[in-house]
Structures are given as C-alpha cells and as structure tokens.
Amino acid sequence: FFFASFHNMARGRQTKSSKAVPPPRSDSGSQGKDSEATSNGCSQNSAPQVAPTRQRRYSAGGSLWTRIGSGSPHDAISKSSCHGHGAKVDPADPEELITQLCAAFYDKGWMSGTGGGLSLLCGDGPETTVYTTPSGLQKEDMISDDIFKLNMKQVVVTPPITPSLKCSSCTPLWYVVYRLRPGARCVIHTHSMFASLASVMVGEATEFHITHFEMMKGVGGHANDCDLLVPIIENRPSEDQLEEQMEAALKAYPKCNGLLVRGHGLYVWGDSWQQAKTQCECFDYLFETAVRAKALGVDVSQPPASVLKKRKIDGMGRVDASTGFNAAVSAGDGCCAHLALDPKGQPRPRPPQLPADAKIVVLDIEGATTLISFVHDELFPFARAHCKAYLEQHWDEDALQSALNKMRSEAAQDVTQLGTYPQAITIPPFSKGTKEQGINCVVKAVEWQMDMDRKISGLKALQGLIWKDGYASGELKGHIFNDVHTALQWWNENGVQVYIYSSGSVGAQKLLFGNSKFGDLLPLIAGHFDTAVGAKVEAASYQAIAKQLNVPTSEIAFVSDAEKELLAAREAGVGWPVMCCRPGNNSLTADSCGFAAIRSFLELCRAAED
C-alpha cells in the first residue's frame, strides 16, 4: 500500500513545465449515466451528448512509425526505418515523453535502482537537440524539470530546472549511435534481467543469435525466418568506457538495431521513439524466450527440426519485398537487407538445395563461414603483436626458417616492382648479421607486408605458425557462425562433400576449423584449397579445383561474400555461385545481380528426396 501510494504521488508531481499524465484511453466509447436511453428509446436529456475525447497513454505528437508489411494507409509518410530515409516528426513534448517512457520501463523492471536511461534527438541542422535523462535519479520519479538538453557537440545548452543533477553516464554512447546511425532519433538503455542473462548464457561468444520466432518481425530488417544477430561487448566499470567497443560493434554489424553489454543490459535505437520502444520490447521478449528455451534444452539459434527437414524451394530464404522496417531499405545500405531482389530490383535466382541440386560445395571463409572482421580484427593483430616473441622463441626451427626463406624471395621480387611497391623491405641472409638484427628486419618486413595487405605465401606461412601457437595455448578460438556448424553436420549426414577455398593458407584454414568455438570441425570437411591453386578472382582457379575433384564445374556450388570471386566462378562454369550476406559484409553492387543470395547456410539444406 505504501509503495503504491508513493508511486501514484510521484507520478502526479506537478511543476510549471510538467503535465499530468493523460489517463489511459478507453475503448468502450460509452457515455455517462445522463446519456442512458429511457425505456421508450428517448434520451433523458434534450441536449446531444458528446463522447469523451480519447487520449493516448503517451504525450501527443506525431513521429515516424513504420507499420509491418506493405499496403498500410501510413505508407505515404512511412517509407523506411532504422536509417532515417523517411519523414522526421518530433514529439510535441520531449521532456514529458521521456518521463512517461522511463516510468513505463520501470514498471517492466528495466530501469529499477536508478538504472538505465533514454535519449531523444529532435530537430535538424544547427537546431538539433539531444534530450537525455539524468544520472542517479529514480526513473519512476522523474519529471520534465529533470531532463538535460544538449547540442550535437555533447555540450549542455539547457540544464534541468531541478538543481544538482548530473547528466546520464550513457551520454557518450548516445552520440556513438547518433553518429554511426544517422537516422536514429531515439536510444534506449535498459537493465533488463533477461538481456543480462542472454548475454552471459552464450559464454564468450560475441553475438546473440536467434531464429524462427515471430517476434523477430518487430526488430528492424528481420522476418521470422531470418537470423537475428545482436553483438555483445564486454562490460566496464563505467558507461563511458564502453564507447570504443560500441563504435567497433556498430561498424562490424552495420544492420544491427541493438547491442548487448555482457552482464549489464541492452542498448537499442530506432528512427522514432515508437520504433525504438517496439524493438526494445521485442528484443526483451526474444531474450526471455532464449533464456527459458535453454533451460528446456532448446537451442534458439537453430531453426526447428521440422523446418530443416521440410524446406521448400519456392521462395525459400526470401523476405517479402515490402516497405517498412521489417524489410527493405535503400540499395547499398550495408549488406543486403532483403534478398528477394537484386540492386537493380530484379528477382534473384533461388539458392541451390544440397544435396538435391549439387553434392559438392566449396566455401569461402571470410564473410561466409566466419565473421568478416575475425581475420582483420583478431587474427592479423594477434600475428603482428606476437611476431617478435615467436621469432625469438622458434628462430632455429626448420618450419620458421622455411617460411622466412619464402618471405626473402618474395621480398626480393617486390624490390623489382618498385613502381608498385616503392617502400618494399628486403630480408638479407641472416648469416650477414646477428640474430637480433635478423629478427628486427623480419618484424619490419612483416609489418610492411601486412600494411600493404600483401597476400603472399611466405607471410601467410609465418602468420600460420604464430596462429598455431595461439590456438594451442587457447588464446585464439576460430569464429564459425552457428548455422555453418549445423549445415556442416547436415551435409555430412546427407552425402554432400564440403571443401574450403580461401586466400588463407591451407594450414591456417585447418587451424581455424580445427580449433573453432564448436571444437574440431575438420572431420566434416573433405578438403582445402588456397591460392596455390590460383587467385580467387581468376576463372582458371575454379576449373583447376574441379579438375582436382574430377567433376564438371557445373556440379559445384560455390559460396562467397565477394562479388569478383562469384563472377570468376560463373565465368568458369560453376553451376551454383551463391552470394553470402553476413553482418559487416560489404554493400552489394550491380555486380551481384544474377546470383542467388543467402543469409544462412541452412537455406542451402534440402534432402534429395524432399
């Protein structure tokens, strides 16, 4: 009773800038006692009665709100979302709206203990204003006088009327979102229990993955049969220390609408406060679903067995090309938002069904089996950071000296191409100097070759040796998408031969798949190819692979994220070149036209007898 009385009193606090919370609207439309009809059907009052005006729960004022699907009467003003291509209509009273939303989220248990926060961006150009909650204040007790107003330089332009308040510690993170998601108009941060549990139940994984749940439709750019990936960053003692991690995650996942902080909570944004709120609620529903499903032994990152067994060819893997935040966004806006149409607006061919259409599949690694940023953000920095220590510990070993001899030969070739590589660093014979001089020379050469993104065998051999040490020590774990693990098992059980073709050395490939987060996957892979068979952008390379496998190129499916590789495969006569769309992959261009496109390898699984 005391708490209820306190809560009601707090919500009713009035100041010169705050308004009473409108009562919930009534759907009955009934009139009062005076308007009741008499037994003869006549009104007791001669004056006509007017039904009371209905009011919404939240402050009045239009805002961009994208309905699900197409054909909505609101299509004229709601053509897109998440990226701000549609009209921008600001709420009439941002301060009051923030207090009402925070009170609602408090009631859900998402902003208890003063935790969480919310930000609104209103206006455009020099008049842009960011409204944000204060720090350390009971969220259910906030009033309009407590809200900060800042400009886009994070400078407070209008402090709250209430004295001695401190701006939200989340403020730097609001600006990360507004900078990297220019269409965002609202950011919400919650301390939801299920968001925290979802982020820790996946162990050390850097993303939360769920598929085939209806509430995914409420998250921008997703249908129920998509793969919803939410990046996870590690928690820090204070919110401002998350800024660098958040920026990296938003760049690596250009289509994400939310982000989990492990053991902490959720950040979610939208092109209007309504969309941000809707996505926040849908995310929390999905997190709770995942937590409860895990207790039942159900893996929500995999589609139901019935779906996998009964996949249909027609329309499989296709998302309805309707407008709205559950489907299309503009062409070139990150990796394909929906895959039914190519960048020219033409229907794509259907993906192959394995083994129904082909019994041999060749897979690229970066951007296909593995997050595209894994090699550049984890493996390459690891090799650079550990290069000198590895050379010092293994200098006299034959494997290392063999790799260094290759590097010396290739560096000499670079010197003869000074027009292309004007700053090429040579590696002299080590007999002409001390061990320390030789190590320093190799380190400089490695750093230069990595800076130039040289894909040469000597460098790759040395990197492979360093990574082997990292995998053996447990410092490295190969990133493999969840659907890839399931697909590899499916194909192995259904007679599909899987081969890997990557610019990384065969040794590096085996290290990644042999030391993945799922354990050793090498028994599920029939063989490996690297640039020894030829460059991936040359048609002859795919013909050479087919020759080694003793099959026509027309019987091979090839999956890659690189348009030039798929063009070369098609030129070579590969029967099923498939574009793979993953978080962080490059935007598709007109070169991707004519290729089937998938988000998940499970879209390629269909038994021959189905």
C-alpha positions as a printed Julia matrix, in Angstrom:
610×3 Matrix{Float64}:
   0.0     0.0     0.0
   2.8     2.38    0.91
   4.65    1.72   -2.34
   1.52    2.13   -4.43
   0.7     5.41   -2.69
   4.26    6.66   -3.16
   4.27    5.65   -6.82
   0.98    7.4    -7.51
   2.13   10.5    -5.69
   5.44   10.53   -7.59
   3.76   10.16  -10.94
   1.42   13.02  -10.1
   4.11   15.55   -9.16
   3.48   18.8   -11.0
   5.77   21.68  -11.88
   5.41   24.62  -14.2
   6.94   22.56  -17.03
   5.3    19.19  -16.44
   1.87   17.99  -17.39
  -0.45   15.48  -15.8
  -0.18   12.05  -17.35
  -3.16   11.5   -19.66
  -5.43    8.72  -18.48
  -5.38    5.51  -20.48
  -7.72    5.75  -23.39
 -10.99    3.86  -23.14
 -12.04    1.57  -25.93
 -15.64    1.3   -24.76
 -16.74    4.69  -26.03
 -19.63    4.55  -23.52
 -21.27    7.69  -22.21
 -22.12    8.54  -18.63
 -25.28    7.84  -16.68
 -27.02   11.0   -18.0
 -26.9     9.72  -21.56
 -28.52    6.38  -20.91
 -31.6     5.71  -23.07
 -35.01    5.51  -21.45
 -37.39    2.64  -21.96
 -39.11    4.45  -24.83
 -35.76    4.88  -26.63
 -35.51    8.65  -25.99
 -32.65   10.36  -24.24
 -33.35   11.72  -20.78
 -31.53   14.92  -21.77
 -32.64   17.04  -24.67
 -29.07   18.25  -25.44
 -26.99   15.9   -27.64
 -24.32   14.01  -25.75
 -20.66   14.03  -26.91
 -18.43   11.06  -26.17
 -15.37   11.93  -24.11
 -12.2    12.54  -26.12
  -9.91    9.54  -26.14
  -6.31   10.15  -25.19
  -3.25    8.07  -25.79
  -1.05    6.85  -22.98
   1.96    8.84  -24.2
   2.27   12.52  -24.98
   0.55   13.6   -28.17
   2.62   14.39  -31.23
   3.35   12.65  -34.49
   6.51   10.7   -35.2
   7.77    8.4   -37.89
   6.23    5.0   -37.23
   6.6     2.27  -39.78
   3.89   -0.37  -39.88
   4.65   -4.0   -40.53
   4.35   -5.03  -44.15
   3.02   -3.07  -47.09
  -0.32   -1.6   -48.06
  -0.69    0.47  -44.91
  -2.51    3.79  -45.21
   0.53    5.26  -43.49
   2.89    4.25  -46.3
   2.88    7.8   -47.65
   4.71    9.08  -44.57
   6.47    5.87  -43.53
   8.67    4.5   -46.25
  11.61    3.22  -44.27
  13.12    2.99  -40.85
  16.27    2.45  -38.83
  18.16    4.67  -41.23
  16.08    7.81  -41.34
  15.11    7.94  -45.02
  11.51    8.86  -44.23
   9.89   11.91  -42.68
  11.08   13.05  -39.28
   8.36   14.29  -36.94
   9.49   15.16  -33.43
   7.34   14.53  -30.34
   5.43   17.6   -29.13
   6.85   17.45  -25.59
  10.15   15.5   -25.48
  10.79   16.05  -21.76
   7.37   14.74  -20.7
   7.59   11.85  -23.15
  10.92   10.76  -21.65
   9.48   10.73  -18.12
   6.48    8.67  -19.22
   8.59    6.14  -21.1
  11.01    5.74  -18.2
   8.11    5.18  -15.8
   6.73    2.52  -18.15
  10.14    0.81  -18.39
  10.49    0.97  -14.61
   7.21   -0.9   -14.31
   8.65   -3.6   -16.56
  11.69   -3.93  -14.3
  14.05   -2.49  -16.93
  15.02    0.74  -15.13
  14.93   -0.13  -11.46
  17.51    1.08   -8.95
  18.04    4.31  -10.97
  19.5     2.16  -13.76
  19.03    2.62  -17.49
  18.35    5.76  -19.45
  16.82    7.23  -22.58
  17.71    9.84  -25.17
  15.7    11.64  -27.86
  17.15   13.55  -30.8
  14.93   16.35  -32.11
  15.33   18.94  -34.84
  17.83   19.12  -37.68
  20.99   21.0   -38.54
  22.14   23.67  -36.08
  18.86   23.33  -34.19
  19.4    19.66  -33.38
  18.82   19.0   -29.69
  19.54   15.84  -27.71
  17.31   15.29  -24.68
  18.64   12.88  -22.08
  17.81   11.52  -18.66
  19.85   12.46  -15.58
  22.07   10.03  -13.74
  21.31    8.58  -10.33
  17.65    9.61  -10.22
  14.76    7.23   -9.62
  13.44    6.71  -13.13
   9.82    6.29  -12.0
  10.01    9.59  -10.13
  11.39   11.79  -12.91
   9.58   14.92  -14.08
  10.11   17.2   -17.06
  12.24   19.56  -14.97
  14.88   16.8   -14.62
  15.76   16.45  -18.33
  19.01   17.72  -19.88
  19.18   19.37  -23.34
  22.46   19.12  -25.26
  23.73   20.05  -28.72
  25.47   17.65  -31.11
  28.85   18.51  -29.56
  27.72   16.97  -26.24
  27.53   20.42  -24.65
  24.65   21.1   -22.27
  22.7    24.0   -23.74
  19.81   23.93  -21.25
  20.39   22.33  -17.85
  17.44   20.86  -15.97
  15.43   23.15  -13.72
  15.94   20.72  -10.84
  19.29   21.66   -9.27
  22.33   19.44   -8.61
  21.55   16.81  -11.24
  24.24   15.03  -13.25
  23.91   14.18  -16.95
  23.46   10.49  -17.77
  26.67    8.48  -17.82
  25.32    6.93  -21.03
  25.59   10.26  -22.86
  28.79    9.44  -24.83
  27.09    6.25  -26.05
  24.01    8.12  -27.27
  26.33   10.08  -29.54
  28.08    6.97  -30.85
  24.69    5.76  -32.08
  23.63    9.15  -33.49
  26.94    9.44  -35.35
  27.06    5.92  -36.79
  23.29    5.57  -37.32
  22.38    8.99  -38.79
  18.68    8.11  -38.97
  18.36    7.27  -35.27
  16.11    9.61  -33.28
  15.89    7.68  -30.03
  18.23    5.45  -27.98
  17.04    3.38  -25.01
  19.26    1.68  -22.42
  17.71   -0.92  -20.13
  18.97   -3.12  -17.31
  16.62   -5.94  -18.18
  17.32   -9.18  -16.34
  16.72  -11.27  -19.47
  19.02   -9.1   -21.57
  21.77   -9.62  -19.0
  21.15  -13.38  -18.83
  21.06  -13.71  -22.63
  24.45  -12.02  -22.85
  26.13  -14.38  -20.36
  24.46  -17.67  -21.28
  26.35  -17.72  -24.6
  29.71  -17.94  -22.85
  32.47  -15.98  -24.59
  30.52  -15.55  -27.83
  30.48  -12.01  -29.18
  26.95  -12.2   -30.54
  23.5   -13.39  -29.51
  21.79  -15.48  -32.21
  18.15  -16.44  -32.56
  15.98  -17.57  -35.47
  12.43  -18.63  -36.31
  10.48  -16.69  -33.7
   7.57  -14.46  -34.64
   8.62  -11.5   -32.5
  11.71  -11.09  -34.69
   9.39   -9.22  -37.05
   9.37   -6.36  -34.57
  13.12   -5.87  -34.99
  14.14   -3.73  -37.95
  15.14   -5.54  -41.13
  14.12   -9.03  -39.99
  11.46  -11.6   -40.76
  10.66  -14.55  -38.51
  12.83  -16.96  -40.53
  15.91  -14.72  -40.63
  18.96  -15.0   -38.4
  18.86  -12.22  -35.81
  22.34  -11.4   -34.53
  22.87   -8.98  -31.65
  26.52   -8.03  -30.98
  27.8    -8.38  -27.43
  30.52   -6.21  -25.91
  32.26   -6.66  -22.58
  31.17   -4.63  -19.56
  33.39   -1.98  -17.98
  33.36   -0.17  -14.61
  31.62    2.86  -16.14
  29.46    3.52  -19.19
  31.86    5.96  -20.86
  34.5     3.2   -21.08
  32.18    1.3   -23.43
  32.42    3.94  -26.15
  35.25    2.38  -28.16
  33.75   -1.11  -28.02
  30.32    0.13  -29.05
  31.74    2.01  -32.03
  33.61   -1.1   -33.21
  30.48   -3.26  -32.84
  28.25   -0.86  -34.79
  30.8    -0.77  -37.6
  31.14   -4.57  -37.64
  27.33   -5.04  -37.62
  26.04   -2.24  -39.88
  22.45   -3.55  -39.81
  22.11   -4.14  -36.06
  19.4    -2.24  -34.17
  20.56   -3.17  -30.7
  23.63   -4.13  -28.69
  24.12   -6.18  -25.54
  26.62   -5.33  -22.82
  27.57   -8.6   -21.12
  26.01   -8.95  -17.7
  24.77   -5.37  -17.91
  21.89   -4.7   -20.27
  20.7    -3.58  -23.71
  21.09   -0.54  -25.93
  18.51   -0.23  -28.69
  17.7     2.56  -31.15
  15.21    3.46  -33.84
  14.27    6.2   -36.26
  11.5     7.25  -33.88
  10.76    6.75  -30.2
   7.92    4.4   -31.14
  10.21    2.18  -33.16
  12.91    2.16  -30.51
  10.32    1.22  -27.88
   8.83   -1.51  -30.08
  12.23   -3.01  -30.79
  13.18   -2.81  -27.12
  10.07   -4.8   -26.18
  10.63   -7.35  -28.95
  14.29   -7.78  -28.03
  13.39   -8.42  -24.41
  10.72  -10.95  -25.43
  13.31  -12.78  -27.54
  15.91  -12.68  -24.77
  13.43  -14.14  -22.3
  12.48  -16.78  -24.88
  16.13  -17.75  -25.32
  16.78  -17.98  -21.58
  13.71  -20.1   -20.94
  14.39  -22.26  -24.02
  17.92  -23.02  -22.85
  16.53  -24.29  -19.56
  14.43  -26.71  -21.64
  17.43  -27.78  -23.71
  16.25  -25.93  -26.84
  18.8   -24.06  -28.99
  17.09  -20.93  -30.36
  19.99  -20.25  -32.73
  18.87  -23.18  -34.88
  15.58  -23.48  -36.78
  13.12  -26.12  -35.62
  13.86  -29.6   -36.92
  10.59  -29.56  -38.82
  11.74  -26.5   -40.78
  15.09  -28.03  -41.66
  13.53  -31.29  -42.8
  10.76  -29.74  -44.88
  12.37  -26.76  -46.55
  10.66  -25.69  -49.75
  12.41  -24.49  -52.88
   9.88  -21.87  -53.9
  10.54  -18.63  -52.1
  12.96  -20.28  -49.71
  15.16  -17.82  -47.94
  13.32  -14.89  -49.47
  11.99  -11.98  -47.43
   8.86  -10.21  -48.6
   9.95   -7.14  -50.55
   7.55   -4.86  -48.72
   8.47   -1.47  -47.41
   8.92   -0.82  -43.74
  11.49   -1.54  -41.11
  10.88   -5.27  -41.28
  12.04   -5.46  -44.87
  13.56   -3.16  -47.43
  15.94   -0.3   -47.04
  17.75    1.59  -49.77
  20.16   -0.24  -52.05
  23.76   -0.07  -50.95
  22.88    0.42  -47.3
  25.12   -2.26  -45.87
  24.82   -5.9   -46.87
  21.52   -6.86  -48.49
  18.58   -6.01  -46.27
  16.29   -8.35  -48.15
  17.4   -10.92  -50.69
  14.44  -11.42  -52.97
  15.57   -8.61  -55.27
  19.0    -7.62  -56.58
  20.28   -4.0   -56.56
  18.52   -3.42  -59.89
  15.19   -4.51  -58.42
  15.09   -7.8   -60.34
  14.24  -11.16  -58.72
  17.23  -13.24  -57.76
  17.52  -16.91  -58.7
  16.75  -19.37  -55.92
  19.65  -20.76  -53.9
  20.76  -24.34  -54.62
  19.46  -27.11  -52.38
  22.13  -29.53  -51.21
  22.23  -32.4   -51.99
  19.12  -32.04  -54.17
  20.88  -29.77  -56.7
  24.56  -30.43  -56.03
  26.65  -32.77  -53.92
  29.83  -30.68  -53.8
  30.01  -27.26  -52.14
  33.1   -25.05  -51.98
  33.05  -22.43  -49.19
  34.84  -19.15  -48.75
  35.83  -18.29  -45.16
  35.8   -14.51  -44.52
  32.24  -13.21  -44.69
  30.82  -16.69  -45.33
  31.71  -19.28  -42.69
  33.32  -16.69  -40.44
  32.65  -13.1   -39.42
  34.5   -10.93  -41.93
  36.12   -8.93  -39.15
  37.55  -12.01  -37.4
  40.66  -12.22  -39.58
  41.33   -8.48  -39.61
  40.3    -7.72  -36.03
  41.63  -10.81  -34.26
  44.0   -12.96  -36.34
  46.01  -10.22  -38.05
  46.52   -8.15  -34.87
  47.47  -11.33  -33.0
  50.15  -12.19  -35.6
  51.53   -8.65  -35.56
  51.61   -8.43  -31.76
  53.24  -11.84  -31.26
  55.6   -11.84  -34.25
  58.78  -10.78  -32.46
  58.24  -13.07  -29.48
  57.56  -16.03  -31.79
  60.73  -15.34  -33.81
  62.81  -15.18  -30.62
  61.42  -18.48  -29.3
  61.48  -20.5   -32.55
  64.31  -18.91  -34.57
  66.26  -22.11  -35.23
  63.27  -24.3   -36.14
  63.05  -25.6   -39.7
  59.4   -24.6   -40.21
  60.15  -20.98  -39.35
  63.29  -20.79  -41.46
  61.38  -22.24  -44.42
  58.73  -19.53  -44.09
  61.41  -16.84  -43.79
  63.17  -18.09  -46.92
  59.9   -17.71  -48.83
  59.5   -14.21  -47.43
  63.05  -13.3   -48.5
  62.42  -14.48  -52.06
  59.09  -12.68  -52.32
  60.54   -9.5   -50.82
  63.24   -9.55  -53.5
  60.51   -9.74  -56.14
  58.8    -6.74  -54.56
  62.02   -4.74  -54.92
  61.97   -5.34  -58.68
  58.46   -3.82  -58.75
  59.29   -0.51  -57.11
  56.67    1.24  -59.18
  54.04   -0.85  -57.39
  55.79   -1.26  -54.03
  58.11    1.75  -53.6
  58.85    1.04  -49.94
  59.35   -2.72  -50.14
  61.56   -4.07  -47.35
  64.07   -6.77  -48.23
  65.3    -9.52  -45.92
  69.08  -10.12  -46.22
  70.64  -13.53  -45.45
  70.81  -13.93  -41.69
  74.45  -15.02  -41.88
  75.38  -11.37  -42.5
  74.2   -10.15  -39.14
  73.25  -11.11  -35.62
  70.08  -12.97  -34.66
  68.68   -9.78  -33.16
  69.3    -7.85  -36.38
  67.64  -10.62  -38.39
  64.58  -10.65  -36.13
  64.2    -6.87  -36.29
  64.46   -6.97  -40.07
  61.77   -9.68  -40.34
  59.45   -7.78  -37.99
  59.73   -4.65  -40.15
  59.1    -6.68  -43.3
  56.06   -8.38  -41.76
  54.58   -5.07  -40.63
  55.11   -3.53  -44.08
  53.61   -6.51  -45.91
  50.59   -6.57  -43.59
  50.1    -2.81  -44.0
  50.13   -3.32  -47.78
  47.75   -6.3   -47.43
  50.18   -8.49  -49.36
  48.67  -11.95  -49.88
  51.9   -13.86  -50.4
  52.81  -17.34  -49.31
  55.81  -16.54  -47.09
  53.9   -14.07  -44.95
  50.92  -16.41  -44.71
  53.19  -19.28  -43.68
  54.7   -17.21  -40.87
  51.26  -15.98  -39.75
  50.06  -19.57  -39.74
  52.88  -20.62  -37.4
  52.09  -17.76  -35.0
  48.37  -18.58  -35.05
  49.14  -22.24  -34.43
  50.82  -21.24  -31.19
  47.82  -19.06  -30.29
  45.31  -21.83  -30.93
  47.44  -24.32  -28.98
  47.57  -22.0   -25.97
  43.84  -21.31  -26.13
  44.35  -17.59  -26.76
  42.64  -18.0   -30.13
  39.34  -19.68  -30.99
  38.16  -19.91  -34.58
  34.94  -18.0   -35.21
  32.34  -20.06  -37.05
  28.73  -18.93  -37.5
  26.22  -21.16  -35.7
  24.37  -22.04  -38.91
  27.65  -23.16  -40.52
  28.17  -25.74  -37.78
  24.65  -27.1   -38.26
  24.95  -27.08  -42.06
  28.26  -28.95  -41.98
  26.65  -31.68  -39.89
  23.61  -31.78  -42.19
  25.72  -32.06  -45.34
  27.93  -34.73  -43.79
  24.83  -36.8   -42.92
  23.31  -36.3   -46.39
  26.27  -37.05  -48.64
  27.42  -33.53  -49.52
  31.2   -33.07  -49.83
  32.41  -29.78  -48.34
  35.63  -28.05  -49.45
  37.19  -24.8   -48.26
  38.77  -22.32  -50.69
  40.38  -19.27  -49.11
  43.25  -16.9   -49.7
  44.5   -18.01  -46.29
  46.89  -20.94  -46.34
  45.61  -24.48  -46.0
  47.42  -24.66  -42.68
  45.63  -21.54  -41.4
  42.29  -22.93  -42.6
  42.82  -26.16  -40.68
  43.76  -24.25  -37.56
  40.56  -22.2   -37.71
  38.21  -25.15  -38.27
  40.19  -27.48  -36.04
  40.06  -25.05  -33.12
  36.63  -23.49  -33.57
  34.26  -22.49  -30.8
  32.4   -25.74  -31.65
  35.52  -27.84  -31.32
  37.24  -29.72  -34.15
  35.19  -29.46  -37.37
  37.84  -30.9   -39.69
  36.16  -34.34  -39.87
  33.21  -32.6   -41.57
  35.4   -31.08  -44.31
  36.58  -33.14  -47.29
  39.47  -30.9   -48.35
  41.08  -27.47  -48.58
  42.34  -25.15  -51.32
  44.34  -21.93  -51.09
  45.98  -19.59  -53.6
  48.35  -22.38  -54.63
  45.54  -23.45  -56.95
  45.25  -19.87  -58.26
  43.83  -16.49  -57.33
  40.18  -16.49  -56.27
  39.29  -13.81  -58.83
  40.5   -15.93  -61.76
  38.21  -18.36  -63.56
  41.07  -20.82  -64.11
  41.29  -21.39  -60.35
  37.78  -22.86  -60.19
  38.43  -25.01  -63.23
  41.58  -26.3   -61.53
  39.58  -27.18  -58.41
  37.0   -29.05  -60.5
  39.81  -30.93  -62.23
  41.31  -32.0   -58.91
  37.87  -33.13  -57.71
  37.29  -34.92  -61.03
  33.87  -33.34  -61.58
  32.48  -30.8   -64.06
  32.38  -27.23  -62.74
  28.62  -27.28  -63.38
  28.18  -29.74  -60.49
  29.79  -27.44  -57.92
  28.15  -24.89  -55.62
  30.42  -22.04  -54.51
  29.52  -19.72  -51.6
  31.33  -16.42  -51.11
  30.74  -12.83  -49.99
  33.0   -11.41  -52.73
  31.34  -10.36  -55.98
  34.55  -10.65  -58.03
  35.05  -14.23  -56.85
  31.49  -15.16  -57.8
  31.94  -13.54  -61.23
  35.1   -15.61  -61.78
  33.3   -18.77  -60.64
  30.42  -18.1   -63.01
  32.87  -17.49  -65.87
  34.47  -20.86  -65.06
  31.08  -22.57  -65.39
  30.39  -23.18  -61.71
  26.78  -24.31  -61.58
  25.69  -22.61  -58.37
  27.55  -19.42  -57.37
  25.9   -18.06  -54.2
  26.29  -14.66  -52.54
  26.55  -14.88  -48.74
  25.27  -11.89  -46.76
  26.62  -11.63  -43.24
  26.87   -8.83  -40.66
  29.71   -6.49  -41.61
  29.97   -7.65  -45.23
  30.39   -5.07  -47.95
  27.41   -3.49  -49.65
  26.17   -5.23  -52.77
  26.61   -3.59  -56.15
  25.26   -4.27  -59.61
  27.92   -7.0   -59.95
  25.87   -9.15  -57.56
  22.95   -9.28  -59.97
  22.15  -12.75  -61.22
  23.43  -14.54  -58.12
  21.33  -16.32  -55.54
  21.82  -14.75  -52.1
  21.53  -16.2   -48.61
  21.87  -15.06  -45.01
  22.31  -18.54  -43.55
  23.86  -21.77  -44.8
  20.7   -23.53  -43.62
  18.98  -22.03  -46.66
  21.09  -24.45  -48.72
  19.98  -27.58  -46.89
  17.38  -29.77  -48.56
  17.44  -33.54  -48.86
  17.25  -35.01  -52.37
  14.06  -36.95  -51.6
  12.11  -33.88  -50.34
